[in-house]
Amino acid sequence: MPLQRRQSFSDEFGLLDKDGDGVITAEELGFALRARSPEVSAEAASTWANGVLRLHDRDGSGKLDRV
């Protein structure tokens, strides 16, 4: 991956990783969804975020890790 693209990914990851611990949790994903779409209920955001994690969590930690 080119350096510029890696930097862009890192910047975007940082926007979702609210506590800066290097991982994105379901709570952080749900928060981001509700920030962009306030009409989405907390329950719907949680369901969506958990679905994203099930699809993309490579190590089974329940979190998305910085690549």
C-alpha positions, 0 to 999 in steps of 0.5 A, a space after each residue: 500500500 502506498 505511503 499516502 494511502 496508509 496515512 489516510 487509513 491511519 487518519 481515518 482509523 484514528 477518527 473511529 478509535 476514540 480512546 486511542 488504544 489502537 483498536 476500534 470497539 463496537 461501542 466506538 463504531 456505534 458512536 460513529 454511526 449515530 454521530 453521522 445518522 442521529 436518527 439511528 437508535 442506539 440498539 440499531 447502531 449496536 446491532 450494526 456495529 456488532 455485525 461489522 465486527 463479526 465480519 472483520 475481526 480477524 483475531 476474534 478479540 471483538 475489536 478491529 485492530 490497526 493494521 
